[in-house]
Amino acid sequence: MYFFVHTKSPADSTAIVSTPGHNKAAYDIASQSIVLLKNSKKILPLNQKKIKSIAVIGENAITKNAQGGFGAGVKAREEVTPLEGLKNRLGSGIEINFAEGYKSKFVEGLRFVPDNTVNTKLIREAVDLASKSDVTIIFAGTNREVETESFDREGFTLPFGQDALIKEVCKANRNTIVVVVAGAPVNMHITDSCSEAILWSWFNGSQAGNAVADVLLGNVNPSGKLPFTIPARLDDSPAHALGVFPGNENAEYAEGILVGYRWYDKKEISPLYPFGFGLSYSSFEFTNMISENTRYGKKDLIRITVNIKNTGSYDGRETVQIYAGQTDAEVLKATRELKAFKKISLKKGESTDVQFEFPVSDMAWYDVKTGDWLISPGIYRIAVGSSSRDIRKITDIEIR
C-alpha cells in the first residue's frame, strides 16, 4: 500500500506538500489500515507500566519505503520509521535498543531475487538483545526491491533468512511481537507458530512509524482488514494449484470467476488468514439481522439491517461485511461474494443498527453464450460477518 497527499494552491499552481493537514491525513490512513492478525494472551496493547526495556529488531524498523523508487513510487518529503515512531511516543521512559537481525541481499546476477542465506552473526546479536529485554518487536517482511514493478516473486517465503531470525528470537524472548511490513502475502507459518502477536503494517507512507507505534501502545485500536487471502501454503493459491505460474508475458486466470477468496471458499481450502480478516483490542457482537423483504424482484433493492455492539473494554471500529451467494445455482458461481461493507466506530458498550442497501442486479452473472448479464431466480443466502470466514448471521431471500 502506498499513498501520497498532494494539493495545489488556488492562488497559483505552486505545489503544496507536507502541510499539517497532509500529515494528519497520512497518519489517519496509516493507523486505520494496520491489521491485527494475532494477539495471544492479549500481549497487545503493550502495558507501559510493566515494561522497562524493548528490543526492536529488523531492517524494516529503520527502512524508509516512501522515498525514491520507480515511476510509480511514492516520494514523500519526510518519513517516520517504526524505530523513530516508538522513540517519539515513548521518550526516555522505556529503554529502546535496536539490532538489525537481517540484511537485504540479492542473488548475484539476479536482480530482485532475494538471497535467503541466514546471517548467523546478525541473528546472534538480535537474540542477545532480545534475551535482555522485557518485550521484543521484530519488524519483518519485504521491501520495495522484493515487491517491485515488472517482476513476479517466485514464491512467498519471507526473504533474507527472516524465518530463522524469528524462530530464534522467539526462543530467547516469549514476549515477541512481529510486525510485517509488506504489500503482498508472505509465508507466515513460522511467525504464526512462535510469536505472541502479529501486526500487518504495509508500506504505510510518511507517517508509518508513528501509526504503528500508536497501535502497539494502544493509543489507536487496530481496525484494518485484509484485502487478500494469506494461504496456508503456496500450492493452495489458484495460480500454483492450476499450474499456470510461472507463465509467460500473458497471465492466465485459469480459475475463471473464482478469483481471490472465491477460490478458497469454493474449493473448501482453509487459509491461514482469510480475506476481510482483522482483529481488534475490543470485541463486537452481531445480532438482529433483518432483511426488509423475503422476496425480491430483479429491479428491487435489497435492504439489510444488523445490530452491532461493542462488547469489549476499548472504544473501537469494526468493518461489517455483507456476503451473498445463490444456494441452488445451475452454473458455476462463487460460494459467496462481498456485496457491501461499512466501517463503524463504537465506544465500549455502545450499539447501533447498521443498514445496507444494494441492488438485486449485483447478483447478476455474465453468460458468455448470450453475451449478456443474467439474474438467475432462486434462493440466495445473505451473510453478515467480520470476515469472509467469520460469518455471524445468515438469512435467505428469494429472487423471482
C-alpha positions as CSV (number, residue, x, y, z in Angstrom):
1,M,0.0,0.0,0.0
2,Y,1.3,3.5,-1.0
3,F,-0.3,6.8,-0.6
4,F,0.7,10.4,-1.1
5,V,-1.3,13.5,-0.3
6,H,-0.7,16.4,-2.8
7,T,-2.7,19.6,-3.5
8,K,-2.2,22.9,-5.3
9,S,-2.8,26.4,-4.1
10,P,-5.9,28.1,-5.5
11,A,-3.9,31.3,-5.8
12,D,-1.3,29.8,-8.1
13,S,-0.1,26.5,-9.4
14,T,2.7,26.1,-6.8
15,A,2.5,22.6,-5.3
16,I,1.8,22.5,-1.5
17,V,3.1,19.4,0.2
18,S,3.7,18.1,3.8
19,T,1.3,20.5,5.4
20,P,-0.1,19.7,8.9
21,G,-3.3,18.6,7.2
22,H,-1.5,16.3,4.9
23,N,0.5,14.7,7.7
24,K,-2.8,14.2,9.7
25,A,-4.4,12.5,6.7
26,A,-1.4,10.3,6.1
27,Y,-1.4,9.3,9.8
28,D,-5.2,8.6,9.9
29,I,-5.0,6.4,6.8
30,A,-1.9,4.5,8.1
31,S,-3.3,3.9,11.6
32,Q,-6.7,2.7,10.3
33,S,-5.1,0.3,7.8
34,I,-2.9,-1.7,10.2
35,V,-4.3,-5.2,10.6
36,L,-4.1,-7.1,13.9
37,L,-3.7,-10.8,12.8
38,K,-2.9,-12.4,16.2
39,N,-2.9,-11.4,19.8
40,S,-2.3,-14.4,22.0
41,K,-2.6,-13.8,25.8
42,K,-3.6,-10.2,25.0
43,I,0.1,-9.0,24.9
44,L,-1.1,-6.0,22.9
45,P,-1.6,-3.2,23.6
46,L,1.7,-3.0,25.4
47,N,1.4,-2.2,29.1
48,Q,4.0,0.6,29.5
49,K,3.8,0.4,33.3
50,K,5.2,-3.1,33.3
51,I,7.9,-2.6,30.6
52,K,11.3,-1.2,31.2
53,S,13.0,-2.3,28.0
54,I,12.1,-3.1,24.4
55,A,14.3,-4.8,21.8
56,V,13.5,-3.5,18.3
57,I,14.8,-5.9,15.7
58,G,14.8,-6.0,11.9
59,E,15.9,-3.9,9.0
60,N,12.3,-2.8,8.3
61,A,12.4,-0.9,11.6
62,I,14.7,1.6,10.0
63,T,13.9,1.3,6.3
64,K,12.1,4.1,4.5
65,N,9.7,2.8,1.9
66,A,8.1,6.1,0.9
67,Q,11.1,7.6,-0.8
68,G,12.7,7.0,-4.1
69,G,11.6,4.2,-6.4
70,F,10.5,3.9,-10.0
71,G,7.8,5.9,-11.8
72,A,5.0,4.5,-9.6
73,G,7.0,5.0,-6.4
74,V,5.8,7.4,-3.7
75,K,8.3,10.1,-2.9
76,A,7.4,11.7,0.4
77,R,9.4,14.6,1.7
78,E,9.8,13.1,5.1
79,E,9.1,9.6,6.5
80,V,8.9,8.4,10.1
81,T,10.4,4.9,10.5
82,P,9.0,2.4,13.1
83,L,12.0,2.8,15.4
84,E,11.6,6.6,15.2
85,G,7.9,6.3,15.9
86,L,8.4,4.2,19.1
87,K,11.0,6.7,20.3
88,N,8.7,9.6,19.5
89,R,5.9,8.0,21.6
90,L,7.9,6.5,24.5
91,G,10.5,9.2,25.0
92,S,13.0,8.3,27.7
93,G,10.6,6.4,30.0
94,I,11.4,3.0,28.4
95,E,14.8,1.8,27.2
96,I,14.7,1.0,23.4
97,N,17.6,-0.9,21.8
98,F,18.0,-1.9,18.2
99,A,19.5,-4.8,16.4
100,E,19.4,-5.3,12.6
101,G,18.7,-9.1,12.7
102,Y,18.8,-9.5,8.9
103,K,20.1,-7.6,5.9
104,S,18.6,-7.2,2.5
105,K,20.8,-9.0,0.0
106,F,20.1,-10.3,-3.5
107,V,21.4,-13.2,-5.5
108,E,24.4,-12.1,-7.6
109,G,23.4,-11.5,-11.2
110,L,19.7,-12.0,-10.4
111,R,18.1,-8.6,-9.8
112,F,15.2,-8.7,-7.3
113,V,15.8,-12.4,-6.3
114,P,16.4,-12.4,-2.6
115,D,19.5,-14.1,-1.1
116,N,17.9,-16.1,1.7
117,T,21.2,-17.2,3.3
118,V,20.9,-16.9,7.1
119,N,23.2,-14.3,8.6
120,T,24.1,-16.0,11.9
121,K,26.1,-13.1,13.2
122,L,23.1,-10.7,13.0
123,I,20.8,-13.3,14.5
124,R,23.2,-13.8,17.5
125,E,23.2,-10.1,18.1
126,A,19.4,-10.0,17.9
127,V,19.0,-13.0,20.2
128,D,21.3,-11.5,22.7
129,L,19.4,-8.2,22.8
130,A,16.0,-10.0,23.0
131,S,17.1,-12.1,25.9
132,K,17.9,-9.0,27.9
133,S,14.6,-7.1,27.1
134,D,11.1,-7.3,28.6
135,V,9.5,-7.2,25.1
136,T,10.8,-7.8,21.6
137,I,9.3,-6.3,18.4
138,I,10.6,-7.7,15.1
139,F,9.9,-5.6,12.0
140,A,9.9,-8.3,9.3
141,G,8.5,-8.5,5.8
142,T,9.7,-7.4,2.4
143,N,10.8,-4.2,0.8
144,R,10.3,-2.3,-2.5
145,E,13.1,-4.3,-4.2
146,V,11.4,-7.6,-3.4
147,E,7.9,-6.3,-4.3
148,T,8.7,-4.3,-7.4
149,E,7.3,-3.4,-10.8
150,S,7.6,-5.7,-13.8
151,F,8.8,-8.7,-11.8
152,D,6.9,-11.6,-10.1
153,R,8.1,-13.2,-6.9
154,E,8.9,-16.9,-7.4
155,G,7.4,-17.8,-4.0
156,F,6.2,-16.2,-0.8
157,T,8.9,-17.1,1.6
158,L,10.0,-14.4,4.0
159,P,13.2,-13.2,2.3
160,F,16.7,-12.8,3.7
161,G,16.6,-15.6,6.2
162,Q,14.0,-14.0,8.4
163,D,12.2,-17.2,9.4
164,A,15.4,-18.3,11.2
165,L,15.7,-14.9,12.9
166,I,12.1,-15.0,14.1
167,K,12.3,-18.6,15.3
168,E,15.5,-17.9,17.4
169,V,14.3,-14.6,18.8
170,C,11.0,-16.2,19.9
171,K,13.0,-18.8,21.8
172,A,15.0,-16.1,23.6
173,N,12.0,-14.0,24.5
174,R,8.5,-15.3,24.7
175,N,7.1,-11.8,24.6
176,T,7.8,-11.4,20.9
177,I,5.6,-9.4,18.6
178,V,6.1,-9.5,14.8
179,V,5.2,-6.5,12.6
180,V,5.1,-7.4,8.9
181,V,5.9,-4.6,6.5
182,A,4.8,-5.8,3.1
183,G,2.2,-5.3,0.4
184,A,1.5,-8.9,-0.6
185,P,1.1,-12.2,1.2
186,V,4.2,-14.0,2.6
187,N,4.6,-17.3,4.3
188,M,3.5,-16.8,7.9
189,H,3.8,-20.3,9.4
190,I,6.9,-19.7,11.5
191,T,5.7,-16.2,12.5
192,D,2.3,-17.5,13.4
193,S,3.5,-20.6,15.4
194,C,6.0,-18.9,17.7
195,S,5.1,-15.2,18.1
196,E,2.6,-13.9,20.6
197,A,1.2,-11.2,18.4
198,I,1.3,-10.2,14.7
199,L,0.5,-6.8,13.1
200,W,0.4,-6.3,9.3
201,S,1.7,-2.7,8.7
202,W,2.0,-2.4,4.9
203,F,4.3,0.2,3.1
204,N,2.3,2.7,5.1
205,G,3.5,6.1,3.9
206,S,5.2,9.1,5.6
207,Q,3.6,8.5,9.0
208,A,4.0,4.8,9.1
209,G,6.3,4.8,12.2
210,N,4.0,7.0,14.3
211,A,0.9,5.0,13.3
212,V,2.3,1.5,14.1
213,A,3.8,2.8,17.4
214,D,0.3,4.1,18.4
215,V,-1.3,0.8,17.6
216,L,1.4,-1.1,19.6
217,L,0.9,1.1,22.6
218,G,-2.9,1.2,22.4
219,N,-3.3,4.9,21.5
220,V,-5.1,3.5,18.4
221,N,-7.3,0.4,18.4
222,P,-6.4,-1.5,15.2
223,S,-9.2,-1.8,12.7
224,G,-7.7,-2.8,9.4
225,K,-8.9,-5.8,7.3
226,L,-7.0,-8.0,4.9
227,P,-7.9,-7.1,1.2
228,F,-6.5,-10.5,0.2
229,T,-6.1,-14.1,1.4
230,I,-2.9,-15.3,3.1
231,P,-2.8,-19.0,2.1
232,A,-1.6,-21.8,4.4
233,R,0.7,-22.9,1.6
234,L,1.7,-21.6,-1.8
235,D,0.2,-24.6,-3.6
236,D,-3.3,-23.6,-2.3
237,S,-3.3,-20.5,-4.4
238,P,-5.1,-20.9,-7.7
239,A,-2.1,-19.9,-10.0
240,H,0.0,-22.7,-8.4
241,A,-2.8,-25.2,-7.9
242,L,-3.6,-25.0,-11.6
243,G,0.0,-24.9,-12.8
244,V,-0.2,-21.5,-14.6
245,F,2.7,-20.0,-12.7
246,P,5.3,-19.3,-13.9
247,G,3.7,-18.4,-17.2
248,N,4.8,-16.1,-20.0
249,E,4.0,-12.4,-20.5
250,N,0.3,-13.3,-20.8
251,A,-1.2,-14.1,-17.4
252,E,-3.8,-16.8,-17.5
253,Y,-6.6,-16.8,-14.8
254,A,-7.4,-20.4,-15.2
255,E,-9.6,-20.2,-12.1
256,G,-12.1,-18.2,-14.1
257,I,-14.6,-16.4,-11.9
258,L,-13.1,-17.9,-8.7
259,V,-10.6,-15.1,-8.2
260,G,-9.1,-14.5,-4.8
261,Y,-11.1,-15.6,-1.7
262,R,-13.8,-17.1,-4.0
263,W,-11.3,-19.9,-5.0
264,Y,-10.6,-20.8,-1.3
265,D,-14.3,-20.8,-0.4
266,K,-15.5,-22.9,-3.4
267,K,-12.7,-25.4,-3.0
268,E,-13.1,-25.5,0.8
269,I,-9.5,-24.7,1.3
270,S,-8.6,-23.3,4.8
271,P,-6.4,-20.3,4.5
272,L,-4.0,-19.2,7.2
273,Y,-5.7,-15.8,7.3
274,P,-8.9,-15.2,5.2
275,F,-10.0,-12.2,3.1
276,G,-11.5,-9.5,5.2
277,F,-9.8,-10.7,8.4
278,G,-8.6,-8.3,11.1
279,L,-8.8,-8.4,14.9
280,S,-9.4,-5.6,17.4
281,Y,-8.4,-4.8,21.0
282,S,-12.2,-4.9,21.5
283,S,-14.9,-7.4,20.6
284,F,-18.1,-6.9,18.6
285,E,-21.5,-8.7,18.8
286,F,-23.7,-9.1,15.8
287,T,-27.5,-9.5,16.4
288,N,-30.9,-8.9,14.9
289,M,-30.1,-9.3,11.2
290,I,-33.2,-8.4,9.3
291,S,-34.0,-8.3,5.5
292,E,-36.6,-5.8,4.6
293,N,-38.3,-8.4,2.4
294,T,-38.0,-12.2,1.9
295,R,-38.7,-12.0,-1.8
296,Y,-37.3,-9.5,-4.3
297,G,-37.8,-8.7,-8.0
298,K,-34.9,-8.2,-10.4
299,K,-35.2,-4.4,-10.3
300,D,-35.5,-4.2,-6.5
301,L,-33.1,-3.0,-3.8
302,I,-32.0,-5.4,-1.1
303,R,-32.1,-3.8,2.3
304,I,-30.4,-5.5,5.2
305,T,-30.1,-4.2,8.9
306,V,-28.0,-5.7,11.6
307,N,-27.2,-4.6,15.1
308,I,-23.6,-4.3,16.2
309,K,-22.5,-3.9,19.8
310,N,-19.0,-3.2,21.2
311,T,-18.8,-5.7,24.0
312,G,-15.1,-5.1,24.8
313,S,-13.3,-2.7,27.1
314,Y,-11.9,-0.4,24.4
315,D,-13.5,2.1,22.0
316,G,-13.1,0.7,18.5
317,R,-14.0,0.3,14.9
318,E,-15.5,-2.7,13.1
319,T,-15.9,-3.3,9.4
320,V,-19.3,-5.0,8.9
321,Q,-19.2,-7.1,5.7
322,I,-22.2,-8.4,3.7
323,Y,-21.7,-11.5,1.5
324,A,-24.2,-13.2,-0.8
325,G,-24.4,-16.4,-2.8
326,Q,-27.0,-18.5,-4.6
327,T,-27.7,-21.7,-2.8
328,D,-29.2,-23.6,-5.8
329,A,-27.1,-22.2,-8.7
330,E,-27.2,-24.2,-12.0
331,V,-24.0,-22.6,-13.3
332,L,-20.6,-22.2,-11.6
333,K,-20.7,-19.4,-9.1
334,A,-18.7,-18.4,-6.0
335,T,-20.0,-19.7,-2.7
336,R,-20.3,-16.2,-1.5
337,E,-19.2,-12.7,-2.7
338,L,-18.7,-9.5,-0.9
339,K,-21.6,-7.2,-1.8
340,A,-21.3,-4.3,0.7
341,F,-19.3,-3.2,3.8
342,K,-19.3,-0.4,6.3
343,K,-16.7,0.7,8.9
344,I,-18.3,1.9,12.0
345,S,-17.0,3.5,15.3
346,L,-18.4,2.4,18.6
347,K,-17.5,3.3,22.1
348,K,-17.2,0.5,24.6
349,G,-20.7,-0.8,25.5
350,E,-22.3,1.2,22.6
351,S,-24.5,-0.5,20.0
352,T,-26.1,0.7,16.7
353,D,-28.1,-0.6,13.8
354,V,-26.1,-0.8,10.6
355,Q,-28.1,-0.6,7.3
356,F,-27.0,-1.8,3.9
357,E,-28.7,-1.3,0.5
358,F,-27.6,-2.8,-2.8
359,P,-29.4,-3.7,-6.0
360,V,-30.6,-7.2,-6.9
361,S,-28.6,-6.6,-10.2
362,D,-25.4,-7.1,-8.1
363,M,-26.3,-10.8,-8.2
364,A,-26.1,-11.0,-12.0
365,W,-23.6,-13.3,-13.7
366,Y,-22.2,-12.9,-17.3
367,D,-23.4,-15.5,-19.8
368,V,-20.7,-15.9,-22.4
369,K,-23.1,-17.7,-24.8
370,T,-25.6,-14.8,-24.9
371,G,-23.1,-12.0,-24.2
372,D,-25.4,-10.6,-21.5
373,W,-25.7,-10.3,-17.8
374,L,-28.4,-12.5,-16.3
375,I,-30.0,-12.7,-12.9
376,S,-31.0,-16.3,-12.0
377,P,-34.1,-16.7,-10.0
378,G,-33.8,-18.8,-6.8
379,I,-32.7,-18.8,-3.2
380,Y,-29.8,-16.5,-2.2
381,R,-28.0,-16.7,1.2
382,I,-27.1,-13.3,2.7
383,A,-24.4,-13.4,5.3
384,V,-23.0,-10.8,7.6
385,G,-19.7,-11.1,9.3
386,S,-16.4,-9.8,10.5
387,S,-14.5,-11.5,7.6
388,S,-15.2,-13.9,4.7
389,R,-14.8,-16.8,7.1
390,D,-16.2,-15.2,10.3
391,I,-19.9,-15.2,9.4
392,R,-22.1,-14.2,12.3
393,K,-25.6,-14.0,10.9
394,I,-27.4,-15.5,7.9
395,T,-30.7,-15.0,6.2
396,D,-32.1,-16.4,3.0
397,I,-34.1,-14.4,0.4
398,E,-35.8,-15.4,-2.8
399,I,-35.2,-13.6,-6.1
400,R,-38.1,-14.0,-8.6
